[in-house]
Structures are given as C-alpha cells and as structure tokens.
C-alpha cells in the first residue's frame, strides 16, 4: 500500500492490533480507540513529514515515541491510544501504525458482526451513493458492512472496493487499462 492503511496488515501489525483491541475491550473503549485511530490515520495520510519521521531509521525510537505521542495528544486522542502509539514507536513499529489501524478496524467490525470494507472513488461520494454501494455489498457478502471511503483521482471515474484481500474494480481507469491491453494483443 505504499501505506498499509489501504491494504493487508503485516503480521506484526496484526499482533499489535490484537493487543490494543484486547486492552480497549477490557476498558470498554473500542469505539473511542477506533475514533482515535481514524484521527491519527487522517493526520498520517495528510502529513508527509509525519510519515517520514515515523519511518526514519535516523530518529531514535524514544525521540520518535515522544514526537508521535505529542502529535496524538494534539489530536486529542485518549490516553490508551497515546500510550499505544508511544509503545509501538519505542518498539520500532511506528512505520507499521497504518497497518495496525486497518487491522484494528477489522477486529472491531468483526466484534460488531460486520465486514470492514474500503471504497476508493475518483471523487468524494455522496451519502446516497455510499449507502447504495454499502447496501449492495451487504447483500453480496451476506453481512453488515462498515465502509471507509477515500478519494483517488487517478481512477478517473467509478470506484474500487476492497474487502480483505479481494478487490472489486469498477473504475474507468481499470476499463481503460483492459482496453489498452486488448488493443496491444490484437
């Protein structure tokens, strides 16, 4: 994923997600931590400096932990989430945070009896469009669906839906790529 927030979590990220899930469940804070991870994940996507600092091998883990927990505090996240981010950074897992966030959201969705999906569209989806996609996905998957959306203008039009390791591509870009491939082989 360039960012693991968009794809499968690493094995380490899955273990960290399970650990924070267990702590949050014990503390009745599943929703609060999910909201915190959403806020920190948004900051991660928006700030190249934050991503670079988290991934830099030149920054000592303790300094990285202090910096990331300061960012988390500025975002107003809970103490549990701040401590978790600090521990992950001290254990040299700061670069895995997006994967942890994705794996955590999947664990929370499963706890609620739902499937976590990601909808990537060429432009922001309206509520009616998102609801229609989620409703159809729920029927196809036979389960309640919790969707996270993001925009990728390179799709030109349409959308891509990711459910675990499966991907459904209804984008204009994919259709153009298929047409280009068909023309090359003709």
C-alpha positions as CSV (number, residue, x, y, z in Angstrom):
1,X,0.0,0.0,0.0
2,X,2.5,2.3,-0.1
3,X,0.5,2.7,3.1
4,X,-0.7,-0.4,4.8
5,X,-3.8,1.6,5.8
6,X,-5.2,0.7,2.4
7,X,-4.2,-3.0,2.3
8,X,-3.4,-6.0,4.3
9,X,-1.7,-5.6,7.6
10,X,1.7,-7.2,8.3
11,X,1.9,-10.0,10.8
12,X,3.4,-7.6,13.4
13,X,0.7,-5.0,12.8
14,X,-1.9,-7.7,13.3
15,X,-0.4,-8.7,16.6
16,X,-0.2,-5.1,17.8
17,X,-3.8,-4.5,16.7
18,X,-4.9,-7.6,18.6
19,X,-3.1,-6.3,21.7
20,X,-4.7,-2.9,21.6
21,X,-8.1,-4.4,20.8
22,X,-7.9,-6.6,23.9
23,X,-6.9,-3.6,26.0
24,X,-9.6,-1.4,24.5
25,X,-12.2,-4.2,25.0
26,X,-11.2,-4.6,28.7
27,X,-11.6,-0.8,29.1
28,X,-14.9,-0.6,27.2
29,X,-13.1,1.8,24.8
30,X,-13.4,0.0,21.4
31,X,-15.2,2.9,19.8
32,X,-13.0,5.6,21.3
33,X,-9.8,3.9,20.2
34,X,-11.3,3.3,16.7
35,X,-12.1,7.1,16.5
36,X,-8.6,7.9,17.8
37,X,-7.0,5.7,15.1
38,X,-9.2,7.4,12.5
39,X,-8.0,10.8,13.6
40,X,-4.3,9.7,13.7
41,X,-4.7,7.9,10.4
42,X,-6.1,11.0,8.7
43,X,-3.1,13.0,10.0
44,X,-0.8,10.3,8.7
45,X,-2.3,10.5,5.2
46,X,-2.2,14.3,5.2
47,X,1.3,14.8,6.5
48,X,4.4,13.6,4.6
49,X,6.5,14.9,7.4
50,X,4.7,12.7,9.9
51,X,5.2,9.6,7.7
52,X,8.8,10.4,7.1
53,X,9.6,10.9,10.8
54,X,7.8,7.7,11.7
55,X,9.8,5.7,9.1
56,X,13.2,7.3,9.6
57,X,15.8,5.0,10.9
58,X,17.9,8.1,11.9
59,X,15.5,9.1,14.6
60,X,15.9,7.2,17.9
61,X,12.9,5.2,19.0
62,X,12.5,7.2,22.2
63,X,12.5,10.5,20.3
64,X,10.1,9.1,17.8
65,X,7.8,7.9,20.6
66,X,7.8,11.4,22.2
67,X,7.1,13.1,18.8
68,X,4.3,10.7,17.8
69,X,2.6,10.9,21.2
70,X,2.8,14.7,21.1
71,X,1.0,14.6,17.7
72,X,-1.5,12.2,19.2
73,X,-2.1,14.5,22.2
74,X,-2.5,17.5,19.9
75,X,-5.2,15.5,18.0
76,X,-7.0,14.9,21.3
77,X,-6.8,11.1,21.4
78,X,-7.3,9.1,24.5
79,X,-4.6,8.1,26.9
80,X,-4.8,4.5,25.9
81,X,-4.2,5.4,22.2
82,X,-1.3,7.8,23.1
83,X,0.4,5.1,25.2
84,X,-0.1,2.5,22.5
85,X,1.4,4.8,19.8
86,X,4.4,5.5,22.1
87,X,5.0,1.8,22.8
88,X,4.8,1.0,19.1
89,X,7.3,3.7,18.3
90,X,9.7,2.6,21.1
91,X,9.5,-0.9,19.8
92,X,10.5,0.3,16.3
93,X,7.0,-0.3,14.9
94,X,6.0,3.3,14.1
95,X,6.0,2.6,10.4
96,X,3.5,-0.2,11.0
97,X,0.9,2.1,12.6
98,X,-1.3,2.4,9.4
99,X,-1.4,-1.4,9.2
100,X,-2.3,-1.6,12.9
101,X,-5.1,0.9,12.4
102,X,-6.5,-1.2,9.5
103,X,-6.2,-4.4,11.4
104,X,-7.9,-2.9,14.5
105,X,-10.8,-1.6,12.4
106,X,-11.3,-5.1,11.0
107,X,-11.3,-6.6,14.5
108,X,-13.8,-4.1,15.8
109,X,-16.0,-4.7,12.7
110,X,-15.9,-8.4,13.3
111,X,-16.8,-7.8,17.0
112,X,-19.9,-6.0,15.8
113,X,-20.7,-8.8,13.4
114,X,-19.8,-6.7,10.3
115,X,-17.3,-6.8,7.5
116,X,-14.8,-3.9,7.1
117,X,-14.5,-2.6,3.5
118,X,-12.7,0.2,1.8
119,X,-14.3,2.2,-1.0
120,X,-11.9,4.2,-3.1
121,X,-13.6,6.6,-5.5
122,X,-12.5,9.1,-8.1
123,X,-14.4,11.9,-6.3
124,X,-16.0,12.2,-2.9
125,X,-19.1,10.0,-2.6
126,X,-22.4,11.5,-1.6
127,X,-24.3,9.8,1.3
128,X,-26.8,8.3,-1.1
129,X,-24.1,6.8,-3.3
130,X,-22.2,5.4,-0.4
131,X,-25.4,4.0,1.1
132,X,-26.2,2.3,-2.2
133,X,-22.8,0.7,-2.5
134,X,-22.8,-0.4,1.1
135,X,-26.3,-1.9,0.7
136,X,-25.3,-3.8,-2.4
137,X,-22.1,-5.0,-0.8
138,X,-24.0,-6.2,2.3
139,X,-26.3,-8.3,0.1
140,X,-23.4,-9.7,-1.9
141,X,-21.4,-10.6,1.3
142,X,-24.4,-11.6,3.3
143,X,-23.2,-9.5,6.3
144,X,-23.5,-6.0,7.7
145,X,-20.8,-3.8,6.1
146,X,-18.8,-1.0,7.6
147,X,-17.2,1.2,5.0
148,X,-14.3,3.6,5.0
149,X,-14.0,5.8,2.0
150,X,-11.2,7.8,0.4
151,X,-10.6,9.6,-2.9
152,X,-8.1,8.6,-5.6
153,X,-8.4,10.9,-8.6
154,X,-6.2,8.7,-10.7
155,X,-9.2,6.3,-11.1
156,X,-10.8,8.9,-13.4
157,X,-14.3,7.7,-12.6
158,X,-16.1,4.9,-10.8
159,X,-14.8,3.2,-7.7
160,X,-12.8,0.3,-6.3
161,X,-14.0,-1.8,-3.3
162,X,-11.6,-3.8,-1.1
163,X,-12.8,-6.5,1.2
164,X,-9.9,-8.2,2.9
165,X,-7.7,-9.5,0.2
166,X,-10.4,-9.3,-2.5
167,X,-10.9,-6.3,-4.7
168,X,-13.8,-5.3,-7.0
169,X,-12.7,-2.7,-9.6
170,X,-15.5,-0.7,-11.3
171,X,-13.2,2.2,-12.2
172,X,-12.8,3.9,-15.6
173,X,-9.0,3.5,-15.2
174,X,-9.4,-0.3,-15.0
175,X,-11.6,-0.4,-18.0
176,X,-9.2,1.8,-20.0
177,X,-6.3,-0.4,-18.9
178,X,-8.2,-3.5,-20.0
179,X,-9.0,-1.9,-23.4
180,X,-5.3,-0.9,-23.8
181,X,-4.2,-4.5,-23.1
182,X,-6.8,-5.9,-25.5
183,X,-5.6,-3.5,-28.2
184,X,-2.0,-4.4,-27.7
185,X,-2.7,-8.2,-28.0
186,X,-4.9,-7.7,-31.1
